[in-house]
Amino acid sequence: MPRVAHSSIEAIKHQINLVDVVSPYVQLKRAGGSWKGLSPFTQENTPSFYVHPDRGFYKCFSTGEGGDLFTFIMKVENLEFIEAVEFIAKKFNHNLEYEAGGPSRDDVSLRKQLFELHELSTNWFHHQFLKSKEADPVRNYWTEKRGFSIENATEFKIGYAPAAIDSLALLCKEREISLTAMHRSGLFFAYENERDHRRFKSRFRGRLIIPIRDVQGRVVAFTARQLDQTPQNDPARDAKYINSPETPIFHKGRILFGLDHARTHLKDNNEHFLLVEGQLDAIRCWTVGLHTAIAPQGTALTDEQLTLMRRYDPKQVECLLDGDSAGRKAALRYVPLALKAGLDFRFLLLPENADPDNLLRKQGADALHSLRTEACDGIELAIAEYLPKDRKPSTHEKTTTLRNVFDLLQYVSSEVAREDYIQAAARRLNVDPLAALRDYKLSRKNSTQNRLLDNAPTHKDSTKDALLTQATWELLWLIFHFPENGLTVSQIIDYDWINTNSQTGALLVRILAEFREGLVADTKSMEQLMVSTQDRQTLADIHMRDLEVESPKEQIIACLKTLYRNHLLIKKNSLEQKITNADSEETEIELMQKVKDLRTKIAQPINIEL
């Protein structure tokens, strides 16, 4: 994503009141110089959520959440940082600028024009659907054949693309849409250098139009369903569905249809996404009250789409696909992706040749109750697919099925989860769980890929983090409040003293590196380095907490001494561990001498001066 210029971010922070940003989500009451209300992040009866507009930070004492206006929008709207910046800028009519290497003014202008063109097209398609004589059969198709209401079409801005090849292009000419935007929108076929509006041919003709929206609810593309009105000379006449091509605002593998709708309802019940195959299936779900339904964009599910789902932390993802062989194959393709993403997929199995749309039309949301009682996870689905349906499996079939399960387990990062899956598979196959586990460990030992996974480096012991956390955080606090000492500290400290596996340690190293290079000098310039949610929460914590400081220099020296001594202790412990695994007497003697030297250093007074 493009990087917004620091000047724009700072302008938003200083020009937009945090109370105005928070108020639509939290009922705030003044409390002295601050404001307070019930936490938007958890259920509570006593207000513990405080907003400090003078400092530009909020703090929720129920959950420990804190940050600035960007962090707040990222949390409540489930947006990435740049998305949150753009969300606030749009809401408060603030123009953004981007850093060198980001999009040019022309690129930013083009994106704005493309959003405007798609909004114009959405409204025009929808008007055609509701009012045009040509769309009479289309409205009948929508209500009679598909079983939706006109109110549904209005709610979701369903449209109709007229069969005339130039009708949308003439509208663009009338509204003075730029030729560049028309070329890049994906809505037309035209030669690269075409400058005549009348020669832009509509991509969608005589088709039902379904708008595709991004997570912020902006229309970025369309899906078009074939109808009797689709012209015979349309190059894609035989395609049941056609979609917008990729454009500067639409990347199909990064967008889930209906996520803008589903995410707001997921927050209400905090339960699950319902993954269906197509856009109309998702709309059907919404009309019967299943508002967390989403769908991929007519392609195989991607890692990026699964990452999108994970951002919303669903308890489960229920997968409702067609009951035919194609639907089951699609479900099996989802299994390794879901395991890799760490998402709990539950597959709702439809009868052979049944499809979600017909099922929900006839039975409504209640149709899922019986399916949920027989739902299975990905491993169970795979086992059922591999085993014969009409007889007991042979020993060979059992071992083959287990090997297939073992292959899937390479995507599971948790050892505990792997063991649970193996035991469940063993019970399903009626084999000894301990024997199945031994077979799995043997197969993993013999597998180059799994051996590499086993040997991957692990995180450092969290107890080591605990030794450093307080001194690291305190030093960071002192540098923020007394930045005149930052340059000197950056020249004294050795970065090896700091545990960069922790958020606080990584941030401290980054700030000290900037001091050492002469790139920051005060608190404001340090705040500009805060780019991630974790950075901003740490910054909020620094601003919210007060330390009693009589002599900043003495306190900084105390922190540096603590970091240095803990660094020596960690080195000593590491060497002592190596001694127990030494492969020769010479190596052992050499290591013991190093440990002795470290013990001497640890016992000596530490002399550090600012």
Solvent accessible surface area in square Angstrom, and as a share of the most:
residue,aa,sasa,rsa
1,M,161,0.72
2,P,39,0.24
3,R,123,0.45
4,V,1,0.01
5,A,14,0.11
6,H,46,0.21
7,S,73,0.47
8,S,6,0.04
9,I,10,0.05
10,E,15,0.07
11,A,27,0.21
12,I,0,0.00
13,K,40,0.17
14,H,130,0.58
15,Q,127,0.56
16,I,18,0.09
17,N,73,0.37
18,L,7,0.03
19,V,18,0.10
20,D,76,0.39
21,V,3,0.02
22,V,0,0.00
23,S,52,0.33
24,P,84,0.53
25,Y,66,0.25
26,V,8,0.05
27,Q,151,0.67
28,L,24,0.12
29,K,135,0.57
30,R,153,0.56
31,A,36,0.28
32,G,65,0.63
33,G,61,0.59
34,S,17,0.11
35,W,55,0.19
36,K,70,0.30
37,G,5,0.05
38,L,86,0.43
39,S,9,0.06
40,P,48,0.30
41,F,43,0.18
42,T,53,0.31
43,Q,179,0.80
44,E,37,0.17
45,N,149,0.77
46,T,103,0.60
47,P,53,0.33
48,S,20,0.13
49,F,0,0.00
50,Y,62,0.23
51,V,0,0.00
52,H,34,0.15
53,P,39,0.24
54,D,121,0.63
55,R,112,0.41
56,G,23,0.22
57,F,5,0.02
58,Y,0,0.00
59,K,28,0.12
60,C,0,0.00
61,F,127,0.53
62,S,59,0.38
63,T,60,0.35
64,G,46,0.44
65,E,33,0.15
66,G,2,0.02
67,G,0,0.00
68,D,0,0.00
69,L,7,0.03
70,F,0,0.00
71,T,1,0.00
72,F,0,0.00
73,I,3,0.01
74,M,20,0.09
75,K,86,0.36
76,V,12,0.07
77,E,20,0.09
78,N,30,0.15
79,L,8,0.04
80,E,76,0.34
81,F,26,0.11
82,I,21,0.11
83,E,19,0.09
84,A,0,0.00
85,V,0,0.00
86,E,24,0.11
87,F,39,0.16
88,I,1,0.00
89,A,5,0.04
90,K,137,0.58
91,K,99,0.42
92,F,66,0.28
93,N,142,0.73
94,H,36,0.16
95,N,134,0.69
96,L,30,0.15
97,E,88,0.39
98,Y,40,0.15
99,E,54,0.24
100,A,111,0.86
101,G,90,0.86
102,G,29,0.28
103,P,26,0.16
104,S,58,0.37
105,R,188,0.69
106,D,113,0.58
107,D,66,0.34
108,V,46,0.27
109,S,48,0.31
110,L,16,0.08
111,R,66,0.24
112,K,125,0.53
113,Q,53,0.24
114,L,0,0.00
115,F,36,0.15
116,E,88,0.40
117,L,0,0.00
118,H,0,0.00
119,E,72,0.32
120,L,26,0.13
121,S,0,0.00
122,T,1,0.01
123,N,66,0.34
124,W,42,0.15
125,F,4,0.02
126,H,14,0.06
127,H,101,0.45
128,Q,31,0.14
129,F,0,0.00
130,L,49,0.24
131,K,139,0.59
132,S,24,0.16
133,K,169,0.72
134,E,74,0.33
135,A,0,0.00
136,D,54,0.28
137,P,74,0.46
138,V,0,0.00
139,R,48,0.17
140,N,86,0.44
141,Y,26,0.10
142,W,0,0.00
143,T,44,0.25
144,E,120,0.54
145,K,138,0.59
146,R,36,0.13
147,G,32,0.31
148,F,7,0.03
149,S,40,0.26
150,I,61,0.31
151,E,125,0.56
152,N,27,0.14
153,A,0,0.00
154,T,67,0.39
155,E,111,0.50
156,F,27,0.11
157,K,58,0.24
158,I,0,0.00
159,G,0,0.00
160,Y,0,0.00
161,A,1,0.01
162,P,12,0.08
163,A,30,0.23
164,A,52,0.40
165,I,67,0.34
166,D,42,0.22
167,S,27,0.17
168,L,5,0.03
169,A,0,0.00
170,L,76,0.38
171,L,19,0.09
172,C,0,0.00
173,K,104,0.44
174,E,128,0.57
175,R,130,0.47
176,E,155,0.70
177,I,30,0.15
178,S,43,0.28
179,L,26,0.13
180,T,74,0.43
181,A,0,0.00
182,M,0,0.00
183,H,53,0.24
184,R,116,0.43
185,S,0,0.00
186,G,7,0.07
187,L,1,0.00
188,F,14,0.06
189,F,86,0.36
190,A,40,0.31
191,Y,185,0.70
192,E,153,0.69
193,N,126,0.64
194,E,26,0.12
195,R,155,0.57
196,D,42,0.22
197,H,31,0.14
198,R,154,0.56
199,R,156,0.57
200,F,1,0.00
201,K,105,0.44
202,S,7,0.05
203,R,49,0.18
204,F,6,0.03
205,R,19,0.07
206,G,0,0.00
207,R,0,0.00
208,L,0,0.00
209,I,1,0.00
210,I,1,0.01
211,P,7,0.05
212,I,1,0.00
213,R,59,0.21
214,D,17,0.09
215,V,15,0.09
216,Q,33,0.15
217,G,24,0.23
218,R,42,0.15
219,V,2,0.01
220,V,2,0.01
221,A,0,0.00
222,F,0,0.00
223,T,2,0.01
224,A,0,0.00
225,R,37,0.13
226,Q,38,0.17
227,L,12,0.06
228,D,139,0.72
229,Q,44,0.20
230,T,3,0.02
231,P,22,0.14
232,Q,149,0.66
233,N,113,0.58
234,D,8,0.04
235,P,120,0.76
236,A,32,0.25
237,R,46,0.17
238,D,135,0.70
239,A,36,0.28
240,K,112,0.47
241,Y,80,0.30
242,I,24,0.12
243,N,55,0.28
244,S,5,0.03
245,P,47,0.30
246,E,94,0.42
247,T,12,0.07
248,P,35,0.22
249,I,13,0.07
250,F,1,0.01
251,H,60,0.27
252,K,82,0.35
253,G,15,0.14
254,R,129,0.47
255,I,22,0.11
256,L,1,0.01
257,F,9,0.04
258,G,2,0.02
259,L,4,0.02
260,D,29,0.15
261,H,38,0.17
262,A,0,0.00
263,R,14,0.05
264,T,58,0.34
265,H,54,0.24
266,L,8,0.04
267,K,94,0.40
268,D,119,0.62
269,N,71,0.36
270,N,85,0.43
271,E,78,0.35
272,H,31,0.14
273,F,0,0.00
274,L,1,0.01
275,L,0,0.00
276,V,0,0.00
277,E,76,0.34
278,G,21,0.20
279,Q,14,0.06
280,L,7,0.04
281,D,22,0.11
282,A,0,0.00
283,I,1,0.00
284,R,10,0.04
285,C,0,0.00
286,W,15,0.05
287,T,47,0.27
288,V,43,0.24
289,G,47,0.45
290,L,23,0.11
291,H,57,0.26
292,T,10,0.06
293,A,0,0.00
294,I,0,0.00
295,A,0,0.00
296,P,4,0.03
297,Q,4,0.02
298,G,62,0.60
299,T,54,0.31
300,A,65,0.50
301,L,6,0.03
302,T,41,0.24
303,D,69,0.36
304,E,87,0.39
305,Q,0,0.00
306,L,1,0.00
307,T,79,0.46
308,L,23,0.12
309,M,0,0.00
310,R,137,0.50
311,R,62,0.23
312,Y,13,0.05
313,D,115,0.59
314,P,15,0.09
315,K,132,0.56
316,Q,59,0.26
317,V,0,0.00
318,E,10,0.05
319,C,2,0.01
320,L,0,0.00
321,L,10,0.05
322,D,40,0.20
323,G,2,0.02
324,D,48,0.25
325,S,70,0.45
326,A,65,0.50
327,G,3,0.03
328,R,72,0.26
329,K,123,0.52
330,A,10,0.08
331,A,6,0.05
332,L,44,0.22
333,R,134,0.49
334,Y,11,0.04
335,V,2,0.01
336,P,33,0.21
337,L,43,0.21
338,A,3,0.03
339,L,22,0.11
340,K,124,0.53
341,A,16,0.12
342,G,63,0.61
343,L,18,0.09
344,D,68,0.35
345,F,7,0.03
346,R,66,0.24
347,F,3,0.01
348,L,5,0.02
349,L,61,0.31
350,L,6,0.03
351,P,85,0.54
352,E,115,0.51
353,N,124,0.64
354,A,28,0.22
355,D,40,0.21
356,P,1,0.01
357,D,11,0.06
358,N,71,0.36
359,L,29,0.15
360,L,1,0.01
361,R,100,0.36
362,K,165,0.70
363,Q,105,0.47
364,G,18,0.18
365,A,29,0.23
366,D,98,0.51
367,A,4,0.03
368,L,0,0.00
369,H,105,0.47
370,S,73,0.47
371,L,21,0.11
372,R,76,0.28
373,T,113,0.66
374,E,138,0.62
375,A,17,0.13
376,C,15,0.09
377,D,24,0.13
378,G,8,0.08
379,I,1,0.00
380,E,67,0.30
381,L,2,0.01
382,A,1,0.01
383,I,1,0.01
384,A,33,0.26
385,E,65,0.29
386,Y,88,0.34
387,L,11,0.05
388,P,34,0.21
389,K,154,0.65
390,D,129,0.67
391,R,136,0.50
392,K,181,0.77
393,P,36,0.23
394,S,51,0.33
395,T,107,0.62
396,H,127,0.57
397,E,41,0.18
398,K,42,0.18
399,T,52,0.30
400,T,48,0.28
401,T,1,0.01
402,L,11,0.06
403,R,127,0.47
404,N,40,0.21
405,V,0,0.00
406,F,14,0.06
407,D,83,0.43
408,L,20,0.10
409,L,0,0.00
410,Q,39,0.17
411,Y,82,0.31
412,V,11,0.06
413,S,113,0.73
414,S,50,0.32
415,E,87,0.39
416,V,111,0.64
417,A,31,0.24
418,R,19,0.07
419,E,66,0.30
420,D,86,0.45
421,Y,49,0.18
422,I,0,0.00
423,Q,64,0.28
424,A,31,0.24
425,A,0,0.00
426,A,0,0.00
427,R,161,0.59
428,R,128,0.47
429,L,4,0.02
430,N,128,0.65
431,V,45,0.26
432,D,76,0.39
433,P,47,0.30
434,L,112,0.56
435,A,35,0.27
436,A,2,0.01
437,L,24,0.12
438,R,150,0.55
439,D,70,0.36
440,Y,4,0.01
441,K,108,0.46
442,L,104,0.51
443,S,40,0.26
444,R,33,0.12
445,K,144,0.61
446,N,106,0.54
447,S,33,0.21
448,T,86,0.50
449,Q,104,0.46
450,N,17,0.09
451,R,107,0.39
452,L,122,0.61
453,L,79,0.39
454,D,71,0.37
455,N,113,0.58
456,A,52,0.40
457,P,133,0.83
458,T,126,0.73
459,H,171,0.76
460,K,124,0.52
461,D,74,0.39
462,S,82,0.53
463,T,86,0.50
464,K,65,0.28
465,D,37,0.19
466,A,73,0.57
467,L,88,0.44
468,L,8,0.04
469,T,69,0.40
470,Q,101,0.45
471,A,10,0.07
472,T,4,0.02
473,W,19,0.07
474,E,32,0.14
475,L,0,0.00
476,L,0,0.00
477,W,11,0.04
478,L,0,0.00
479,I,0,0.00
480,F,4,0.02
481,H,72,0.32
482,F,49,0.21
483,P,25,0.15
484,E,128,0.57
485,N,9,0.04
486,G,0,0.00
487,L,86,0.43
488,T,49,0.29
489,V,0,0.00
490,S,0,0.00
491,Q,119,0.53
492,I,58,0.29
493,I,5,0.02
494,D,67,0.35
495,Y,63,0.24
496,D,102,0.53
497,W,28,0.10
498,I,9,0.05
499,N,13,0.07
500,T,71,0.41
501,N,85,0.43
502,S,33,0.21
503,Q,65,0.29
504,T,20,0.11
505,G,0,0.00
506,A,39,0.30
507,L,0,0.00
508,L,0,0.00
509,V,28,0.16
510,R,82,0.30
511,I,0,0.00
512,L,0,0.00
513,A,37,0.28
514,E,39,0.18
515,F,6,0.02
516,R,104,0.38
517,E,122,0.55
518,G,60,0.58
519,L,120,0.60
520,V,13,0.07
521,A,76,0.59
522,D,69,0.36
523,T,39,0.23
524,K,111,0.47
525,S,26,0.17
526,M,0,0.00
527,E,28,0.13
528,Q,52,0.23
529,L,29,0.14
530,M,1,0.01
531,V,55,0.31
532,S,39,0.25
533,T,38,0.22
534,Q,100,0.45
535,D,1,0.00
536,R,5,0.02
537,Q,56,0.25
538,T,16,0.09
539,L,1,0.00
540,A,0,0.00
541,D,30,0.15
542,I,0,0.00
543,H,41,0.18
544,M,33,0.15
545,R,104,0.38
546,D,116,0.60
547,L,46,0.23
548,E,169,0.76
549,V,37,0.21
550,E,177,0.79
551,S,37,0.24
552,P,34,0.22
553,K,109,0.46
554,E,122,0.55
555,Q,40,0.18
556,I,0,0.00
557,I,35,0.18
558,A,55,0.42
559,C,6,0.03
560,L,0,0.00
561,K,67,0.28
562,T,57,0.33
563,L,0,0.00
564,Y,51,0.19
565,R,86,0.31
566,N,14,0.07
567,H,35,0.16
568,L,7,0.04
569,L,55,0.27
570,I,42,0.21
571,K,91,0.39
572,K,29,0.12
573,N,73,0.37
574,S,52,0.34
575,L,25,0.12
576,E,51,0.23
577,Q,110,0.49
578,K,112,0.48
579,I,35,0.18
580,T,103,0.60
581,N,107,0.55
582,A,31,0.24
583,D,132,0.69
584,S,46,0.30
585,E,125,0.56
586,E,128,0.57
587,T,50,0.29
588,E,67,0.30
589,I,105,0.53
590,E,98,0.44
591,L,18,0.09
592,M,103,0.46
593,Q,93,0.42
594,K,94,0.40
595,V,4,0.03
596,K,127,0.54
597,D,69,0.36
598,L,12,0.06
599,R,133,0.48
600,T,69,0.40
601,K,102,0.43
602,I,30,0.15
603,A,88,0.68
604,Q,93,0.41
605,P,129,0.81
606,I,24,0.12
607,N,132,0.68
608,I,22,0.11
609,E,129,0.58
610,L,57,0.28
